[in-house]
Amino acid sequence: MLLSSISVPSRWQPLISSPMLRESLRWISENADSAAAGIHELGRPGWYVNVHGYATQARDLCTWENHPETIDVQYLIEGAEGIDVTAVEDLGEPTSFKAESDTQKFAAISAPSTQVVLRPGDFAIFFPGEAHRPKIATGSPLAIRKLVVKIPACLLESAAS
């Protein structure tokens, strides 16, 4: 997982060599504030941005997820959102899997996890095996606006070849 602010590229650019990740972050820098809600295709199969919103909620109402074949770049446009993070191995067996969204869901765990907080302009990159539990209220529940870039992991591998 990588957590940073889009407005301070000197913090994250040296760490990101993948053209797909760099292009995804460029798209965010140029379009996030004006992007309409919905799906925005980025030119390769399975590579897209989903701009959406929802209300954050109490941690115990939020669900753990993992994307075994997909990288998530989550960027917060408005609001504040907590996201718990742990290794997928700490969650046990998935309770469900949706192939169309490459999403494994897991039961709640009592093991420790790390929480990151996204504020406007922050992004987090979650790789396969990095389970995350988004939608957590950092105080009172509030409406947020965010986007998630979905990148099939195989596109990073093929770009490196």
Backbone bond lengths (Angstrom), bond angles and torsions (degrees), N, CA, C in turn:
res aa  C-N    CA-C-N  psi(-1)  N-CA   C-N-CA  omega(-1)  CA-C   N-CA-C  phi
1 M - - - 1.446 - - 1.519 108.35 -
2 L 1.299 114.21 142.42 1.457 121.42 174.83 1.511 107.04 -127.44
3 L 1.325 116.79 133.00 1.454 123.22 177.91 1.515 107.80 -123.74
4 S 1.335 116.54 129.32 1.458 119.50 179.20 1.522 109.58 -160.93
5 S 1.327 114.92 -177.67 1.454 122.44 176.65 1.526 108.43 -110.06
6 I 1.312 116.44 132.63 1.463 120.67 -178.57 1.523 110.98 -62.08
7 S 1.333 117.39 -26.68 1.460 120.75 -175.27 1.527 113.75 -81.48
8 V 1.328 117.26 -3.18 1.473 120.80 179.50 1.532 108.63 -124.74
9 P 1.335 116.94 70.59 1.468 119.88 -175.87 1.526 113.91 -62.13
10 S 1.312 118.21 -21.76 1.467 119.16 178.83 1.523 111.82 -63.73
11 R 1.327 117.40 -20.62 1.471 121.36 177.69 1.521 112.06 -78.74
12 W 1.318 117.72 -35.51 1.463 119.68 -171.99 1.525 114.62 -112.50
13 Q 1.311 119.58 -26.99 1.466 119.62 -177.94 1.524 113.97 -56.77
14 P 1.352 119.57 -40.59 1.470 118.28 179.35 1.534 113.85 -63.75
15 L 1.321 116.97 -18.83 1.467 121.22 -177.33 1.518 113.17 -92.96
16 I 1.326 117.47 -12.90 1.457 120.88 -172.35 1.523 109.53 -114.98
17 S 1.326 115.29 106.53 1.465 119.96 178.69 1.528 112.15 -100.76
18 S 1.312 117.61 -16.88 1.460 121.25 -177.59 1.527 110.98 -67.59
19 P 1.344 117.64 124.51 1.469 119.82 175.74 1.533 112.82 -58.83
20 M 1.332 117.77 -35.02 1.470 120.90 -179.60 1.526 110.58 -65.91
21 L 1.324 117.23 -43.70 1.462 120.02 178.01 1.525 111.02 -67.63
22 R 1.327 117.18 -42.34 1.470 120.10 178.77 1.531 110.77 -61.30
23 E 1.330 116.92 -43.63 1.460 120.69 179.64 1.529 110.92 -66.42
24 S 1.323 117.36 -37.42 1.466 121.09 177.05 1.526 110.56 -62.08
25 L 1.320 117.15 -44.47 1.464 121.19 179.58 1.530 111.50 -69.50
26 R 1.337 117.28 -33.74 1.462 119.90 174.42 1.526 109.89 -63.59
27 W 1.347 116.95 -43.87 1.461 120.76 178.39 1.528 109.84 -58.34
28 I 1.333 116.74 -44.91 1.464 120.32 178.78 1.529 110.14 -59.35
29 S 1.329 117.73 -48.66 1.467 121.76 -178.59 1.524 111.77 -56.89
30 E 1.310 116.40 -39.76 1.463 120.83 -174.24 1.522 114.51 -88.55
31 N 1.351 118.06 -22.54 1.463 119.71 -169.43 1.520 116.88 -125.85
32 A 1.304 119.09 -15.87 1.467 120.53 -169.91 1.525 113.51 -56.72
33 D 1.317 117.16 -44.16 1.465 119.39 -175.13 1.521 113.33 -69.09
34 S 1.331 117.67 -25.38 1.465 120.27 -176.38 1.531 113.58 -111.11
35 A 1.312 118.01 -3.29 1.469 120.87 -176.07 1.525 111.68 -67.80
36 A 1.308 115.44 132.70 1.457 120.93 176.53 1.529 109.64 -73.29
37 A 1.314 115.13 154.52 1.460 119.91 175.86 1.522 109.34 -60.58
38 G 1.326 115.16 145.11 1.454 120.31 177.80 1.511 112.05 124.10
39 I 1.322 114.91 -170.20 1.458 122.77 -176.15 1.532 109.50 -93.80
40 H 1.328 115.73 133.39 1.459 123.11 176.84 1.526 107.62 -122.87
41 E 1.315 117.17 110.69 1.463 122.31 -179.79 1.529 109.40 -71.08
42 L 1.338 116.61 142.95 1.460 121.09 -176.57 1.528 113.92 -113.61
43 G 1.316 117.85 12.53 1.454 119.75 168.87 1.511 117.74 103.69
44 R 1.302 119.74 -5.74 1.462 122.40 175.19 1.522 107.26 -130.66
45 P 1.323 118.28 151.74 1.465 120.40 -179.07 1.536 111.66 -57.80
46 G 1.326 115.33 126.18 1.458 120.93 176.69 1.516 115.10 83.34
47 W 1.330 118.08 -3.60 1.469 121.81 -179.26 1.526 108.08 -100.78
48 Y 1.320 116.67 111.51 1.457 120.40 -175.68 1.523 110.30 -154.69
49 V 1.339 114.25 169.42 1.462 122.72 175.41 1.520 107.09 -116.05
50 N 1.312 116.61 135.50 1.460 122.49 173.60 1.527 107.35 -114.17
51 V 1.331 116.59 110.13 1.463 121.99 176.97 1.521 106.99 -95.21
52 H 1.321 116.65 125.41 1.461 120.26 -175.49 1.522 110.82 -157.05
53 G 1.307 115.30 179.39 1.452 121.29 177.19 1.511 110.37 -147.92
54 Y 1.317 114.86 162.52 1.459 121.75 176.25 1.519 108.43 -167.72
55 A 1.316 116.20 173.17 1.457 121.18 175.78 1.522 108.74 -95.73
56 T 1.333 115.84 133.21 1.460 118.87 174.13 1.525 108.40 -68.59
57 Q 1.321 115.77 165.38 1.468 119.85 -176.05 1.517 110.75 -149.62
58 A 1.318 115.94 175.59 1.462 121.11 178.66 1.525 109.84 -60.20
59 R 1.331 116.83 143.83 1.474 123.03 -177.37 1.525 112.37 -51.35
60 D 1.327 118.56 -42.79 1.466 120.19 -175.68 1.533 113.03 -68.99
61 L 1.322 118.24 -10.07 1.460 121.59 175.71 1.533 112.33 -94.11
62 C 1.324 116.16 -7.47 1.462 121.12 -176.48 1.527 110.58 -92.33
63 T 1.315 116.56 154.42 1.459 122.80 -172.28 1.521 111.61 -115.34
64 W 1.337 115.22 138.57 1.467 121.18 173.76 1.518 109.63 -73.31
65 E 1.331 115.87 142.65 1.459 120.55 176.67 1.519 110.34 -144.77
66 N 1.317 114.45 159.44 1.459 123.11 175.28 1.521 106.84 -146.09
67 H 1.327 114.81 149.60 1.458 120.77 177.74 1.528 107.11 -121.42
68 P 1.344 118.11 98.86 1.461 120.89 -172.51 1.531 115.13 -65.32
69 E 1.337 117.65 -22.07 1.463 120.62 -176.88 1.528 113.13 -122.37
70 T 1.322 116.95 6.77 1.457 120.80 -171.67 1.521 111.45 -133.69
71 I 1.318 116.08 142.33 1.462 123.13 173.81 1.522 107.43 -98.61
72 D 1.324 116.38 134.24 1.460 122.61 175.32 1.519 108.96 -104.36
73 V 1.327 116.80 129.80 1.459 121.84 166.43 1.526 104.44 -111.81
74 Q 1.322 116.75 106.02 1.460 121.67 -177.65 1.524 108.86 -100.60
75 Y 1.324 116.24 126.67 1.461 123.02 -175.85 1.524 109.27 -127.30
76 L 1.326 117.02 130.75 1.459 120.72 -178.94 1.524 110.32 -95.79
77 I 1.315 115.38 124.46 1.466 122.30 179.18 1.526 109.97 -91.39
78 E 1.326 117.53 -48.31 1.466 122.66 -178.80 1.521 109.78 -140.91
79 G 1.353 116.37 144.14 1.452 122.25 174.75 1.513 112.32 100.34
80 A 1.315 115.98 -155.07 1.471 123.96 175.83 1.519 107.22 -149.57
81 E 1.335 116.32 139.03 1.461 120.91 -176.09 1.512 110.30 -142.55
82 G 1.318 116.60 130.56 1.449 121.60 170.86 1.519 109.74 -88.41
83 I 1.335 115.54 142.45 1.460 121.50 176.07 1.521 107.29 -134.65
84 D 1.331 117.25 118.74 1.458 121.22 174.73 1.526 108.63 -80.82
85 V 1.321 115.82 147.63 1.465 121.83 -177.73 1.522 109.14 -135.08
86 T 1.337 116.86 138.71 1.462 122.35 173.61 1.529 108.06 -156.95
87 A 1.303 116.04 166.47 1.469 120.57 174.99 1.521 108.72 -71.32
88 V 1.320 116.54 138.94 1.452 120.58 -177.88 1.536 111.09 -58.97
89 E 1.325 116.82 -29.66 1.473 120.50 179.75 1.535 112.36 -62.40
90 D 1.324 117.55 -22.45 1.465 121.23 -179.61 1.525 113.25 -80.49
91 L 1.340 117.06 -5.11 1.463 120.54 -173.87 1.519 114.34 -99.61
92 G 1.313 118.41 -8.86 1.460 119.93 -176.14 1.515 110.78 79.08
93 E 1.302 116.55 -158.57 1.464 122.07 -177.51 1.529 110.55 -78.19
94 P 1.329 116.84 143.31 1.467 119.23 176.33 1.523 110.98 -62.50
95 T 1.332 115.48 147.11 1.466 120.57 175.61 1.518 111.20 -88.66
96 S 1.355 116.84 -20.39 1.461 120.70 176.78 1.525 109.10 -159.92
97 F 1.339 114.70 161.92 1.457 120.96 176.17 1.515 108.53 -143.91
98 K 1.343 116.27 129.84 1.468 122.03 174.95 1.517 106.87 -111.01
99 A 1.317 116.17 108.64 1.460 121.27 -177.19 1.531 111.58 -63.00
100 E 1.349 117.64 -39.33 1.464 120.53 -175.87 1.530 112.72 -63.54
101 S 1.328 118.08 -26.09 1.464 120.51 177.32 1.531 112.31 -114.27
102 D 1.340 116.61 6.13 1.463 121.46 -179.06 1.528 111.00 50.99
103 T 1.337 115.75 47.80 1.466 119.87 -175.53 1.519 111.63 -120.50
104 Q 1.334 114.36 118.34 1.457 121.26 168.71 1.523 107.08 -93.73
105 K 1.324 117.73 137.34 1.466 123.22 174.36 1.519 108.01 -112.05
106 F 1.319 115.97 149.97 1.460 122.06 -175.96 1.524 110.24 -133.78
107 A 1.331 115.38 154.51 1.463 121.41 174.33 1.528 108.92 -71.00
108 A 1.305 115.58 159.40 1.462 120.80 176.60 1.527 110.04 -61.98
109 I 1.318 116.11 150.19 1.459 121.17 178.90 1.524 109.17 -124.31
110 S 1.302 115.60 158.87 1.465 119.34 176.19 1.523 111.47 -102.41
111 A 1.330 117.44 -4.73 1.467 121.00 179.11 1.529 109.66 -68.40
112 P 1.328 116.53 154.32 1.467 119.33 179.26 1.525 111.67 -63.95
113 S 1.321 114.30 150.97 1.461 121.60 174.12 1.524 106.79 -141.26
114 T 1.306 115.54 171.54 1.460 121.44 178.19 1.514 108.04 -106.72
115 Q 1.321 116.88 138.72 1.461 119.07 175.67 1.519 110.01 -110.32
116 V 1.324 115.28 133.55 1.457 121.52 170.44 1.522 106.65 -111.07
117 V 1.316 116.04 152.59 1.458 121.20 177.95 1.520 107.97 -119.72
118 L 1.327 115.11 123.35 1.452 120.91 175.13 1.523 109.16 -94.14
119 R 1.325 114.46 132.58 1.457 122.56 173.10 1.526 106.92 -119.44
120 P 1.321 118.77 165.66 1.466 119.62 -177.55 1.533 111.79 -50.25
121 G 1.334 114.53 129.91 1.460 120.86 -179.01 1.513 114.75 93.92
122 D 1.333 117.72 -9.30 1.465 121.63 178.91 1.518 110.34 -89.25
123 F 1.336 114.65 149.43 1.457 119.97 172.85 1.522 109.39 -135.43
124 A 1.322 114.21 153.94 1.463 121.89 173.98 1.519 107.35 -131.61
125 I 1.326 115.90 138.03 1.458 121.37 176.73 1.524 107.50 -109.84
126 F 1.332 116.11 122.71 1.455 122.74 178.22 1.522 108.78 -111.90
127 F 1.319 115.95 124.51 1.462 122.56 179.20 1.524 109.53 -96.41
128 P 1.335 118.44 161.35 1.462 120.30 175.70 1.528 110.33 -52.03
129 G 1.328 115.31 135.27 1.463 120.81 -178.26 1.516 113.47 94.31
130 E 1.329 117.12 -10.42 1.463 121.75 176.64 1.528 107.86 -101.62
131 A 1.333 114.32 90.69 1.457 119.97 -177.49 1.523 109.42 -69.24
132 H 1.316 115.12 145.55 1.454 119.80 -179.41 1.523 109.66 -142.19
133 R 1.340 113.86 152.82 1.464 121.87 179.19 1.529 106.93 -126.57
134 P 1.339 117.12 93.12 1.463 120.41 -178.66 1.532 111.90 -82.92
135 K 1.322 114.84 -176.99 1.470 125.02 174.06 1.520 113.79 78.45
136 I 1.318 119.48 13.11 1.460 121.38 -175.19 1.529 110.17 -81.77
137 A 1.322 116.34 128.33 1.458 121.99 175.79 1.524 109.37 -68.55
138 T 1.315 116.74 136.76 1.469 121.63 178.34 1.521 111.26 -93.84
139 G 1.263 117.88 2.28 1.465 128.01 178.34 1.508 104.69 -170.83
140 S 1.303 116.67 -123.69 1.461 120.09 172.46 1.526 109.09 -73.40
141 P 1.327 117.32 146.42 1.458 119.10 176.37 1.526 110.75 -56.67
142 L 1.337 115.72 141.94 1.452 119.63 177.41 1.511 110.31 -147.89
143 A 1.315 115.17 158.87 1.460 120.78 178.61 1.520 109.21 -75.90
144 I 1.318 115.89 134.48 1.462 120.94 176.69 1.517 109.01 -123.19
145 R 1.318 114.44 161.30 1.468 121.77 171.92 1.515 106.17 -127.15
146 K 1.321 116.52 129.54 1.456 120.46 -177.81 1.512 109.88 -146.73
147 L 1.313 114.04 173.81 1.455 119.72 171.64 1.518 108.19 -136.82
148 V 1.306 114.46 152.91 1.454 121.66 176.31 1.522 107.85 -129.28
149 V 1.331 115.42 121.04 1.462 120.53 172.73 1.524 106.27 -89.09
150 K 1.305 116.88 127.99 1.464 122.79 176.82 1.521 108.12 -105.38
151 I 1.323 115.84 124.99 1.459 121.77 -179.91 1.527 108.84 -126.31
152 P 1.308 118.68 114.61 1.461 118.87 174.03 1.546 108.93 -58.12
153 A 1.312 116.63 128.19 1.467 121.23 -177.33 1.522 111.40 -56.95
154 C 1.317 117.64 -31.93 1.471 119.99 179.77 1.529 111.75 -63.79
155 L 1.330 118.77 -25.19 1.457 120.66 177.36 1.528 111.40 -69.63
156 L 1.337 117.65 -33.15 1.463 120.18 174.94 1.514 110.22 -67.98
157 E 1.336 115.36 -41.29 1.466 119.82 -179.85 1.524 110.69 -64.75
158 S 1.351 117.14 -43.59 1.468 119.18 -177.70 1.521 111.30 -71.48
159 A 1.329 117.99 -29.47 1.466 120.80 177.83 1.518 111.55 -70.42
160 A 1.346 116.45 -26.44 1.457 120.97 -179.64 1.534 111.56 -80.86
161 S 1.318 117.45 -18.22 1.472 121.35 -177.09 1.508 111.62 -73.65
